[in-house]
Amino acid sequence: MRAYIVLDLGFGDAGKGLLTDYLVRQQSAGVVVRYNGGAQAGHNVVAPDGRHHTFAQFGAGSFVPGVKTFLSRHVVIHPAALLVEGDILAEKDVPDAFARLRMSENALVITPFHQAANRIRELMRGDARHGSCGVGVGEAFEDSLAYDDSIRAGDLLDPRTLRHKLAAIRERKAAELADLCAGQRMGGALAQEWQAFACEGLIEDWIAMVMRVGDLGLVAPDNLLADWLGDTEAAVFEGAQGILLDGERGFHPYTTWSDCTARNAMGLLEEAATDAEVVKVGVLRSHAVRHGPGPLPTEVGKLAALVPDHNQLNDWQGAVRYGWFDAVLARYALDVVGGVDTLLVTHMDLLDKLDVWQYCAGYEGFDGLYDLPPTLTLEQRAQFTRALMGARPVLECCTADERMVISMFEELLGRPVEMVSRGPSAGDVEVLK
């Protein structure tokens, strides 16, 4: 069995959905395993027949008939959003999406109180927002480290347990937020989010809604994954977010509460006792991209009008930002994951709109990236992030010719580019080597 592990070598939005869909089709993969992240994912896939979907919790191979999705215990589940997404997929001619999805009984679950708390904290940060997606992933994960009342997917089958845990979570989060918002005028969006704690019927309404998860038979033991992997010639382990957002090696506080490296995927394969051939597949854009605040040293406004993106401005993350290719951060990401076996560069069609392609090979007066140990305190990491946000990139350029750009990629990264994509669907991917 071949296991392809998809890794985004940027801040996200590099093309993980495209790559997952491509690998499923080209390698006849029968299973897509989500091994990190959660409901805040936005993996865009355009099928050969033109259907488009932004996959959040279903695997990005779901347009291919028969392909299954396993949400591992490392994924943070938003059950209400998952049910909505499955219904939307049914309208897009994927009528059996639920039948092909299972979630680990040990996967962490987001409640309405975690989502509201996440949004209230972001609102209270004002202009210093972290760029949260506003779904509640980090809030639920952080709680799970400190309290024993976290809801797991297996609890979705037991209304009594849900009722008890939800009441405890609501009481605790309300007390935390009351201290945080003391003296703050409660109006507008802040008041709207506080309604989650004031609505008496919310717990019962939420329980009634998520009971459908049990009715559909979506919750499964972890060992089901071993059975699924044993029945397929290939599987794709679909990563979420990007290495530069990793909870340990990303740039605090603009990070995710998730391990974005291949570690979780490798652990799941080891538990499944599969004798798999593992292929780590990295994906990068031909330019830099970031959705929301945080460091983006090569940011430039002119690219925004040239890049067609499905992901756009939203109330919580803010705008999608673009910059020239940053080889410094790309090399850092490759370092963090210990290299990849195959590299895909997406958005090569951008070159058709440029006369000159620019890239950053270093920063002026800033040389500390590779000396950054993984054991820094949060404050030390935040200090480094602030320094990176002030770094001045040294930009160089070459003609926007694909062969020359690929050659520069290989020189800057010290490794070959095996695949490129010139559009949004699997048919736009070409294997070079």
DODOMI-613625 format. One record per residue (C-alpha): residue number from 1; residue in three letters; x, y, z. Coordinates in Angstrom, 2 decimals. Example, Ala and Ser with C-alpha at 12.3 -4.5 7.8 and 13.67 -1.06 7.14 Angstrom:
<atoms>
<atom 1,'ALA',<12.30,-4.50,7.80>>
<atom 2,'SER',<13.67,-1.06,7.14>>
</atoms>
This chain:
<atoms>
<atom 1,'MET',<0.00,0.00,0.00>>
<atom 2,'ARG',<1.22,3.46,-0.89>>
<atom 3,'ALA',<0.51,6.30,1.52>>
<atom 4,'TYR',<0.79,9.83,0.14>>
<atom 5,'ILE',<1.11,12.51,2.84>>
<atom 6,'VAL',<0.09,15.97,1.59>>
<atom 7,'LEU',<2.03,18.84,3.21>>
<atom 8,'ASP',<1.45,22.55,2.64>>
<atom 9,'LEU',<4.85,24.27,2.77>>
<atom 10,'GLY',<3.43,27.75,3.29>>
<atom 11,'PHE',<0.80,29.53,5.38>>
<atom 12,'GLY',<-1.99,27.42,3.85>>
<atom 13,'ASP',<-3.93,27.92,0.60>>
<atom 14,'ALA',<-1.13,26.34,-1.45>>
<atom 15,'GLY',<-3.37,23.78,-3.19>>
<atom 16,'LYS',<-3.91,20.82,-0.84>>
<atom 17,'GLY',<-7.41,20.19,-2.18>>
<atom 18,'LEU',<-6.19,20.14,-5.78>>
<atom 19,'LEU',<-3.27,17.86,-4.86>>
<atom 20,'THR',<-5.46,15.45,-2.86>>
<atom 21,'ASP',<-7.99,15.18,-5.70>>
<atom 22,'TYR',<-5.17,14.67,-8.22>>
<atom 23,'LEU',<-3.48,11.91,-6.17>>
<atom 24,'VAL',<-6.78,10.12,-5.57>>
<atom 25,'ARG',<-7.46,10.05,-9.30>>
<atom 26,'GLN',<-3.94,9.24,-10.50>>
<atom 27,'GLN',<-3.08,6.66,-7.85>>
<atom 28,'SER',<-6.52,5.06,-7.55>>
<atom 29,'ALA',<-6.58,5.82,-3.83>>
<atom 30,'GLY',<-9.58,4.43,-2.00>>
<atom 31,'VAL',<-9.22,6.38,1.25>>
<atom 32,'VAL',<-8.51,9.98,2.24>>
<atom 33,'VAL',<-7.38,10.40,5.85>>
<atom 34,'ARG',<-7.56,13.79,7.53>>
<atom 35,'TYR',<-4.69,13.80,10.01>>
<atom 36,'ASN',<-4.75,17.30,11.55>>
<atom 37,'GLY',<-6.67,20.55,11.70>>
<atom 38,'GLY',<-10.42,20.69,11.75>>
<atom 39,'ALA',<-13.54,22.35,10.46>>
<atom 40,'GLN',<-11.72,25.57,9.56>>
<atom 41,'ALA',<-10.12,23.93,6.51>>
<atom 42,'GLY',<-11.02,25.29,3.07>>
<atom 43,'HIS',<-9.66,22.93,0.41>>
<atom 44,'ASN',<-10.94,23.85,-3.04>>
<atom 45,'VAL',<-11.52,21.24,-5.71>>
<atom 46,'VAL',<-12.79,21.76,-9.24>>
<atom 47,'ALA',<-13.87,18.44,-10.74>>
<atom 48,'PRO',<-13.31,17.63,-14.44>>
<atom 49,'ASP',<-17.01,18.27,-15.08>>
<atom 50,'GLY',<-16.79,21.76,-13.54>>
<atom 51,'ARG',<-18.31,21.06,-10.12>>
<atom 52,'HIS',<-16.62,23.08,-7.39>>
<atom 53,'HIS',<-16.59,22.54,-3.64>>
<atom 54,'THR',<-14.59,23.96,-0.76>>
<atom 55,'PHE',<-13.96,20.89,1.38>>
<atom 56,'ALA',<-13.89,21.57,5.12>>
<atom 57,'GLN',<-14.38,18.22,6.85>>
<atom 58,'PHE',<-14.99,15.77,4.02>>
<atom 59,'GLY',<-11.88,14.56,2.24>>
<atom 60,'ALA',<-10.99,16.46,-0.92>>
<atom 61,'GLY',<-11.21,13.22,-2.90>>
<atom 62,'SER',<-14.96,12.93,-2.34>>
<atom 63,'PHE',<-15.91,13.89,-5.90>>
<atom 64,'VAL',<-14.40,10.56,-7.01>>
<atom 65,'PRO',<-17.00,7.78,-6.63>>
<atom 66,'GLY',<-16.31,5.26,-3.87>>
<atom 67,'VAL',<-13.48,7.19,-2.14>>
<atom 68,'LYS',<-13.84,7.14,1.63>>
<atom 69,'THR',<-12.97,9.79,4.22>>
<atom 70,'PHE',<-11.64,8.98,7.70>>
<atom 71,'LEU',<-11.47,11.85,10.18>>
<atom 72,'SER',<-8.80,10.74,12.62>>
<atom 73,'ARG',<-8.67,11.53,16.32>>
<atom 74,'HIS',<-6.28,14.41,15.48>>
<atom 75,'VAL',<-9.10,16.29,13.71>>
<atom 76,'VAL',<-11.37,18.72,15.60>>
<atom 77,'ILE',<-14.96,18.09,14.50>>
<atom 78,'HIS',<-17.73,20.67,14.05>>
<atom 79,'PRO',<-20.72,18.30,13.80>>
<atom 80,'ALA',<-23.28,20.90,12.76>>
<atom 81,'ALA',<-21.07,22.19,9.93>>
<atom 82,'LEU',<-20.25,18.61,8.87>>
<atom 83,'LEU',<-23.94,17.77,8.49>>
<atom 84,'VAL',<-24.48,20.89,6.41>>
<atom 85,'GLU',<-21.47,20.09,4.21>>
<atom 86,'GLY',<-22.72,16.56,3.55>>
<atom 87,'ASP',<-26.10,17.90,2.46>>
<atom 88,'ILE',<-24.41,20.42,0.16>>
<atom 89,'LEU',<-22.34,17.62,-1.41>>
<atom 90,'ALA',<-25.56,15.68,-2.05>>
<atom 91,'GLU',<-26.81,18.67,-4.04>>
<atom 92,'LYS',<-23.54,18.54,-6.02>>
<atom 93,'ASP',<-24.17,14.96,-7.16>>
<atom 94,'VAL',<-22.36,13.22,-4.29>>
<atom 95,'PRO',<-25.44,11.52,-2.79>>
<atom 96,'ASP',<-23.50,8.98,-0.70>>
<atom 97,'ALA',<-21.06,11.39,0.98>>
<atom 98,'PHE',<-22.18,10.42,4.49>>
<atom 99,'ALA',<-22.01,6.71,3.70>>
<atom 100,'ARG',<-18.34,7.14,2.75>>
<atom 101,'LEU',<-17.29,9.12,5.84>>
<atom 102,'ARG',<-16.39,7.96,9.33>>
<atom 103,'MET',<-14.97,9.92,12.26>>
<atom 104,'SER',<-12.85,8.57,15.10>>
<atom 105,'GLU',<-14.82,8.16,18.31>>
<atom 106,'ASN',<-11.92,9.97,20.02>>
<atom 107,'ALA',<-11.97,13.07,17.80>>
<atom 108,'LEU',<-12.49,16.32,19.72>>
<atom 109,'VAL',<-15.80,18.13,19.15>>
<atom 110,'ILE',<-16.45,21.88,18.93>>
<atom 111,'THR',<-19.52,23.11,20.79>>
<atom 112,'PRO',<-21.48,26.33,20.17>>
<atom 113,'PHE',<-19.86,27.73,23.32>>
<atom 114,'HIS',<-16.34,27.16,21.99>>
<atom 115,'GLN',<-17.21,28.87,18.72>>
<atom 116,'ALA',<-18.77,31.87,20.47>>
<atom 117,'ALA',<-15.82,32.13,22.89>>
<atom 118,'ASN',<-13.35,32.02,20.00>>
<atom 119,'ARG',<-15.13,34.90,18.28>>
<atom 120,'ILE',<-15.49,36.97,21.44>>
<atom 121,'ARG',<-11.75,36.69,22.14>>
<atom 122,'GLU',<-10.96,37.83,18.60>>
<atom 123,'LEU',<-13.34,40.76,18.88>>
<atom 124,'MET',<-11.74,41.80,22.15>>
<atom 125,'ARG',<-8.30,41.84,20.50>>
<atom 126,'GLY',<-9.42,44.63,18.19>>
<atom 127,'ASP',<-6.71,45.52,15.68>>
<atom 128,'ALA',<-4.41,42.88,17.22>>
<atom 129,'ARG',<-6.50,39.95,16.00>>
<atom 130,'HIS',<-4.72,36.64,15.45>>
<atom 131,'GLY',<-6.63,35.84,12.26>>
<atom 132,'SER',<-8.74,33.02,13.67>>
<atom 133,'CYS',<-11.27,31.42,11.34>>
<atom 134,'GLY',<-13.90,31.93,14.06>>
<atom 135,'VAL',<-14.94,28.26,14.12>>
<atom 136,'GLY',<-13.72,27.42,17.64>>
<atom 137,'VAL',<-11.03,24.87,16.82>>
<atom 138,'GLY',<-8.34,26.40,19.02>>
<atom 139,'GLU',<-10.76,27.11,21.86>>
<atom 140,'ALA',<-11.87,23.47,21.96>>
<atom 141,'PHE',<-8.32,22.14,21.70>>
<atom 142,'GLU',<-6.95,24.40,24.43>>
<atom 143,'ASP',<-9.80,23.39,26.74>>
<atom 144,'SER',<-9.04,19.71,26.15>>
<atom 145,'LEU',<-5.55,20.22,27.58>>
<atom 146,'ALA',<-6.83,21.71,30.82>>
<atom 147,'TYR',<-10.27,20.18,31.57>>
<atom 148,'ASP',<-11.85,16.74,31.55>>
<atom 149,'ASP',<-15.27,17.75,30.22>>
<atom 150,'SER',<-14.30,17.91,26.53>>
<atom 151,'ILE',<-16.75,16.28,24.16>>
<atom 152,'ARG',<-15.46,13.52,21.89>>
<atom 153,'ALA',<-17.22,12.17,18.83>>
<atom 154,'GLY',<-18.26,9.06,20.76>>
<atom 155,'ASP',<-20.23,11.30,23.14>>
<atom 156,'LEU',<-22.46,12.38,20.25>>
<atom 157,'LEU',<-24.27,9.06,20.66>>
<atom 158,'ASP',<-25.21,9.75,24.29>>
<atom 159,'PRO',<-27.61,12.67,24.94>>
<atom 160,'ARG',<-27.23,12.42,28.73>>
<atom 161,'THR',<-23.45,12.76,28.60>>
<atom 162,'LEU',<-23.76,15.60,26.09>>
<atom 163,'ARG',<-26.22,17.47,28.30>>
<atom 164,'HIS',<-23.95,17.21,31.34>>
<atom 165,'LYS',<-20.78,18.25,29.50>>
<atom 166,'LEU',<-22.40,21.08,27.59>>
<atom 167,'ALA',<-23.78,22.61,30.78>>
<atom 168,'ALA',<-20.33,22.48,32.39>>
<atom 169,'ILE',<-18.65,24.01,29.34>>
<atom 170,'ARG',<-21.23,26.79,29.11>>
<atom 171,'GLU',<-20.82,27.72,32.77>>
<atom 172,'ARG',<-17.03,27.75,32.63>>
<atom 173,'LYS',<-16.71,29.66,29.36>>
<atom 174,'ALA',<-19.27,32.25,30.46>>
<atom 175,'ALA',<-17.29,32.92,33.63>>
<atom 176,'GLU',<-14.00,33.22,31.70>>
<atom 177,'LEU',<-15.48,35.62,29.18>>
<atom 178,'ALA',<-17.26,37.72,31.78>>
<atom 179,'ASP',<-13.85,38.50,33.31>>
<atom 180,'LEU',<-12.37,39.17,29.87>>
<atom 181,'CYS',<-15.18,41.54,28.84>>
<atom 182,'ALA',<-15.61,43.30,32.18>>
<atom 183,'GLY',<-16.35,46.99,31.52>>
<atom 184,'GLN',<-16.78,46.43,27.78>>
<atom 185,'ARG',<-19.90,47.84,26.12>>
<atom 186,'MET',<-21.95,44.90,24.87>>
<atom 187,'GLY',<-23.16,45.85,21.43>>
<atom 188,'GLY',<-22.98,44.75,17.82>>
<atom 189,'ALA',<-21.06,41.56,17.04>>
<atom 190,'LEU',<-19.98,41.12,20.66>>
<atom 191,'ALA',<-23.58,41.05,21.88>>
<atom 192,'GLN',<-24.52,38.68,19.09>>
<atom 193,'GLU',<-21.90,36.13,20.13>>
<atom 194,'TRP',<-22.89,36.44,23.80>>
<atom 195,'GLN',<-26.35,35.17,22.83>>
<atom 196,'ALA',<-24.92,31.63,22.80>>
<atom 197,'PHE',<-24.62,31.84,26.60>>
<atom 198,'ALA',<-27.99,33.52,27.13>>
<atom 199,'CYS',<-30.15,31.22,24.98>>
<atom 200,'GLU',<-31.78,28.71,27.34>>
<atom 201,'GLY',<-32.81,26.27,24.64>>
<atom 202,'LEU',<-29.46,26.12,22.83>>
<atom 203,'ILE',<-28.18,22.96,24.52>>
<atom 204,'GLU',<-31.30,20.93,23.73>>
<atom 205,'ASP',<-31.50,22.29,20.18>>
<atom 206,'TRP',<-27.85,21.40,19.54>>
<atom 207,'ILE',<-28.25,17.90,20.97>>
<atom 208,'ALA',<-31.32,17.29,18.82>>
<atom 209,'MET',<-29.38,18.39,15.73>>
<atom 210,'VAL',<-26.22,16.34,16.31>>
<atom 211,'MET',<-28.20,13.15,17.03>>
<atom 212,'ARG',<-28.23,12.81,13.25>>
<atom 213,'VAL',<-24.52,11.94,13.45>>
<atom 214,'GLY',<-25.47,8.76,15.28>>
<atom 215,'ASP',<-28.42,8.06,13.01>>
<atom 216,'LEU',<-26.08,8.17,10.01>>
<atom 217,'GLY',<-23.57,5.86,11.70>>
<atom 218,'LEU',<-20.67,8.30,11.27>>
<atom 219,'VAL',<-18.80,7.50,14.51>>
<atom 220,'ALA',<-16.33,4.61,14.40>>
<atom 221,'PRO',<-13.49,3.10,16.47>>
<atom 222,'ASP',<-9.95,4.04,15.55>>
<atom 223,'ASN',<-9.15,0.53,14.34>>
<atom 224,'LEU',<-11.55,0.94,11.41>>
<atom 225,'LEU',<-8.79,2.88,9.66>>
<atom 226,'ALA',<-6.56,-0.21,9.62>>
<atom 227,'ASP',<-9.33,-2.17,7.91>>
<atom 228,'TRP',<-9.86,0.55,5.32>>
<atom 229,'LEU',<-6.14,0.86,4.59>>
<atom 230,'GLY',<-5.91,-2.90,4.22>>
<atom 231,'ASP',<-8.53,-2.81,1.46>>
<atom 232,'THR',<-6.94,-0.18,-0.80>>
<atom 233,'GLU',<-3.83,0.02,-2.97>>
<atom 234,'ALA',<-3.23,3.67,-2.07>>
<atom 235,'ALA',<-4.37,6.24,0.49>>
<atom 236,'VAL',<-3.95,9.99,0.69>>
<atom 237,'PHE',<-3.30,11.62,4.05>>
<atom 238,'GLU',<-4.70,15.12,3.56>>
<atom 239,'GLY',<-3.05,17.78,5.71>>
<atom 240,'ALA',<-4.69,21.00,6.85>>
<atom 241,'GLN',<-3.29,24.53,7.19>>
<atom 242,'GLY',<0.43,25.01,6.42>>
<atom 243,'ILE',<3.79,24.26,8.00>>
<atom 244,'LEU',<4.35,27.97,8.67>>
<atom 245,'LEU',<1.20,27.94,10.83>>
<atom 246,'ASP',<2.30,24.90,12.85>>
<atom 247,'GLY',<1.57,25.15,16.56>>
<atom 248,'GLU',<5.20,24.45,17.50>>
<atom 249,'ARG',<7.29,25.72,14.59>>
<atom 250,'GLY',<5.06,28.47,13.21>>
<atom 251,'PHE',<5.21,32.16,14.10>>
<atom 252,'HIS',<3.28,32.83,17.31>>
<atom 253,'PRO',<0.61,34.09,17.85>>
<atom 254,'TYR',<-0.42,33.70,14.21>>
<atom 255,'THR',<-0.49,29.91,14.37>>
<atom 256,'THR',<-2.96,27.04,14.57>>
<atom 257,'TRP',<-3.56,24.61,17.45>>
<atom 258,'SER',<-2.44,21.72,15.29>>
<atom 259,'ASP',<0.61,19.72,14.24>>
<atom 260,'CYS',<0.95,20.51,10.53>>
<atom 261,'THR',<3.94,18.20,9.97>>
<atom 262,'ALA',<3.72,14.55,8.89>>
<atom 263,'ARG',<4.02,13.32,12.49>>
<atom 264,'ASN',<0.33,12.51,13.02>>
<atom 265,'ALA',<0.05,10.75,9.67>>
<atom 266,'MET',<3.11,8.61,10.38>>
<atom 267,'GLY',<1.69,7.71,13.80>>
<atom 268,'LEU',<-1.63,6.61,12.28>>
<atom 269,'LEU',<0.19,4.44,9.75>>
<atom 270,'GLU',<2.28,2.85,12.50>>
<atom 271,'GLU',<-0.83,2.08,14.55>>
<atom 272,'ALA',<-2.50,0.52,11.52>>
<atom 273,'ALA',<0.54,-1.79,11.20>>
<atom 274,'THR',<0.59,-1.29,7.45>>
<atom 275,'ASP',<3.71,-2.09,5.45>>
<atom 276,'ALA',<3.17,1.08,3.47>>
<atom 277,'GLU',<5.43,2.87,1.05>>
<atom 278,'VAL',<5.27,6.45,2.36>>
<atom 279,'VAL',<5.57,9.37,-0.06>>
<atom 280,'LYS',<5.64,12.89,1.40>>
<atom 281,'VAL',<4.27,15.32,-1.18>>
<atom 282,'GLY',<4.88,19.02,-0.58>>
<atom 283,'VAL',<2.90,21.79,-2.25>>
<atom 284,'LEU',<3.87,25.45,-2.78>>
<atom 285,'ARG',<2.48,28.28,-4.86>>
<atom 286,'SER',<4.56,30.13,-7.44>>
<atom 287,'HIS',<4.07,33.13,-5.14>>
<atom 288,'ALA',<3.50,33.70,-1.42>>
<atom 289,'VAL',<-0.02,33.76,0.03>>
<atom 290,'ARG',<-1.54,34.23,3.46>>
<atom 291,'HIS',<-5.15,34.52,4.60>>
<atom 292,'GLY',<-5.30,36.95,7.50>>
<atom 293,'PRO',<-2.76,38.75,9.69>>
<atom 294,'GLY',<0.81,37.73,10.48>>
<atom 295,'PRO',<4.20,37.90,8.78>>
<atom 296,'LEU',<4.35,37.93,4.98>>
<atom 297,'PRO',<7.69,39.62,4.24>>
<atom 298,'THR',<7.32,39.74,0.43>>
<atom 299,'GLU',<3.76,41.13,0.40>>
<atom 300,'VAL',<2.88,43.22,-2.65>>
<atom 301,'GLY',<-0.50,44.64,-3.59>>
<atom 302,'LYS',<-0.33,44.20,-7.37>>
<atom 303,'LEU',<-0.69,40.41,-7.28>>
<atom 304,'ALA',<-4.15,40.46,-5.69>>
<atom 305,'ALA',<-5.77,41.51,-8.97>>
<atom 306,'LEU',<-3.92,38.79,-10.91>>
<atom 307,'VAL',<-4.66,35.71,-8.80>>
<atom 308,'PRO',<-8.11,34.08,-9.12>>
<atom 309,'ASP',<-8.88,32.52,-5.74>>
<atom 310,'HIS',<-11.90,30.70,-4.37>>
<atom 311,'ASN',<-10.96,31.73,-0.83>>
<atom 312,'GLN',<-11.75,35.40,-0.29>>
<atom 313,'LEU',<-12.21,38.08,2.36>>
<atom 314,'ASN',<-14.27,36.95,5.36>>
<atom 315,'ASP',<-15.28,38.55,8.63>>
<atom 316,'TRP',<-12.86,36.58,10.81>>
<atom 317,'GLN',<-9.66,35.91,8.88>>
<atom 318,'GLY',<-9.85,39.11,6.86>>
<atom 319,'ALA',<-8.33,39.49,3.41>>
<atom 320,'VAL',<-6.22,37.06,1.40>>
<atom 321,'ARG',<-2.76,38.60,1.00>>
<atom 322,'TYR',<-0.17,37.93,-1.69>>
<atom 323,'GLY',<3.56,38.36,-2.12>>
<atom 324,'TRP',<6.46,37.29,-4.29>>
<atom 325,'PHE',<7.88,33.81,-3.76>>
<atom 326,'ASP',<9.80,33.64,-0.46>>
<atom 327,'ALA',<12.58,31.05,-0.68>>
<atom 328,'VAL',<13.67,31.75,2.91>>
<atom 329,'LEU',<10.35,30.62,4.37>>
<atom 330,'ALA',<10.02,27.77,1.87>>
<atom 331,'ARG',<13.41,26.39,2.88>>
<atom 332,'TYR',<12.45,26.76,6.54>>
<atom 333,'ALA',<9.25,24.74,5.94>>
<atom 334,'LEU',<11.19,22.02,4.14>>
<atom 335,'ASP',<13.61,21.94,7.09>>
<atom 336,'VAL',<10.77,21.55,9.59>>
<atom 337,'VAL',<9.26,18.53,7.76>>
<atom 338,'GLY',<12.62,16.93,7.04>>
<atom 339,'GLY',<12.22,17.37,3.29>>
<atom 340,'VAL',<9.67,15.91,0.89>>
<atom 341,'ASP',<9.80,13.17,-1.72>>
<atom 342,'THR',<7.83,15.06,-4.36>>
<atom 343,'LEU',<7.19,18.78,-4.82>>
<atom 344,'LEU',<4.23,20.36,-6.63>>
<atom 345,'VAL',<4.28,24.06,-7.51>>
<atom 346,'THR',<0.80,25.43,-8.17>>
<atom 347,'HIS',<-0.48,28.62,-9.83>>
<atom 348,'MET',<2.13,28.50,-12.57>>
<atom 349,'ASP',<-0.48,30.05,-14.86>>
<atom 350,'LEU',<0.16,33.33,-13.00>>
<atom 351,'LEU',<3.33,33.65,-15.09>>
<atom 352,'ASP',<1.19,34.27,-18.19>>
<atom 353,'LYS',<0.10,37.58,-16.60>>
<atom 354,'LEU',<3.61,38.72,-15.67>>
<atom 355,'ASP',<6.59,40.02,-17.59>>
<atom 356,'VAL',<8.92,39.53,-14.62>>
<atom 357,'TRP',<8.70,37.00,-11.78>>
<atom 358,'GLN',<10.23,38.12,-8.49>>
<atom 359,'TYR',<11.52,36.12,-5.56>>
<atom 360,'CYS',<13.19,36.59,-2.20>>
<atom 361,'ALA',<16.41,34.72,-1.45>>
<atom 362,'GLY',<17.17,36.53,1.82>>
<atom 363,'TYR',<16.27,39.41,4.15>>
<atom 364,'GLU',<18.27,42.55,4.67>>
<atom 365,'GLY',<20.00,42.49,8.06>>
<atom 366,'PHE',<17.99,39.50,9.29>>
<atom 367,'ASP',<19.69,36.13,9.50>>
<atom 368,'GLY',<18.14,34.28,12.44>>
<atom 369,'LEU',<15.53,31.99,10.89>>
<atom 370,'TYR',<17.55,28.82,10.84>>
<atom 371,'ASP',<18.88,29.35,14.36>>
<atom 372,'LEU',<15.35,29.23,15.80>>
<atom 373,'PRO',<15.15,26.23,18.19>>
<atom 374,'PRO',<11.82,24.43,18.69>>
<atom 375,'THR',<11.97,24.93,22.49>>
<atom 376,'LEU',<11.39,28.69,22.66>>
<atom 377,'THR',<8.82,30.09,25.09>>
<atom 378,'LEU',<5.70,31.69,23.64>>
<atom 379,'GLU',<7.05,35.16,24.39>>
<atom 380,'GLN',<10.38,34.38,22.69>>
<atom 381,'ARG',<8.51,33.07,19.67>>
<atom 382,'ALA',<6.33,36.19,19.61>>
<atom 383,'GLN',<9.44,38.39,19.72>>
<atom 384,'PHE',<10.86,36.50,16.76>>
<atom 385,'THR',<7.57,36.90,14.89>>
<atom 386,'ARG',<7.62,40.65,15.42>>
<atom 387,'ALA',<11.17,40.77,14.07>>
<atom 388,'LEU',<10.15,38.73,11.02>>
<atom 389,'MET',<7.23,41.09,10.35>>
<atom 390,'GLY',<9.74,43.93,10.11>>
<atom 391,'ALA',<12.19,42.01,7.90>>
<atom 392,'ARG',<12.99,43.63,4.56>>
<atom 393,'PRO',<13.19,41.09,1.72>>
<atom 394,'VAL',<15.96,41.30,-0.85>>
<atom 395,'LEU',<14.05,40.79,-4.10>>
<atom 396,'GLU',<15.56,39.53,-7.31>>
<atom 397,'CYS',<13.83,38.74,-10.58>>
<atom 398,'CYS',<13.88,36.70,-13.74>>
<atom 399,'THR',<11.79,36.57,-16.90>>
<atom 400,'ALA',<8.34,35.09,-16.24>>
<atom 401,'ASP',<9.14,32.05,-18.37>>
<atom 402,'GLU',<8.03,28.76,-16.82>>
<atom 403,'ARG',<11.25,26.88,-17.56>>
<atom 404,'MET',<13.36,29.67,-16.08>>
<atom 405,'VAL',<11.11,29.97,-13.00>>
<atom 406,'ILE',<11.24,26.22,-12.37>>
<atom 407,'SER',<15.00,26.34,-12.69>>
<atom 408,'MET',<15.12,29.16,-10.11>>
<atom 409,'PHE',<12.86,27.18,-7.76>>
<atom 410,'GLU',<15.23,24.25,-7.94>>
<atom 411,'GLU',<18.28,26.43,-7.38>>
<atom 412,'LEU',<16.70,28.29,-4.45>>
<atom 413,'LEU',<15.36,25.17,-2.74>>
<atom 414,'GLY',<18.19,22.81,-3.60>>
<atom 415,'ARG',<15.84,20.10,-4.87>>
<atom 416,'PRO',<13.90,19.30,-8.06>>
<atom 417,'VAL',<10.34,20.32,-8.87>>
<atom 418,'GLU',<8.56,17.15,-9.93>>
<atom 419,'MET',<5.09,18.56,-10.73>>
<atom 420,'VAL',<3.45,21.84,-11.67>>
<atom 421,'SER',<-0.16,22.97,-11.89>>
<atom 422,'ARG',<-1.46,25.57,-14.32>>
<atom 423,'GLY',<-5.05,25.68,-13.15>>
<atom 424,'PRO',<-7.54,24.64,-10.45>>
<atom 425,'SER',<-8.30,21.02,-11.38>>
<atom 426,'ALA',<-6.49,17.69,-11.55>>
<atom 427,'GLY',<-6.26,17.91,-15.35>>
<atom 428,'ASP',<-4.13,21.05,-14.98>>
<atom 429,'VAL',<-1.35,19.12,-13.18>>
<atom 430,'GLU',<1.68,18.00,-15.18>>
<atom 431,'VAL',<4.39,15.62,-14.02>>
<atom 432,'LEU',<7.81,16.93,-15.02>>
<atom 433,'LYS',<10.06,14.33,-13.44>>
</atoms>
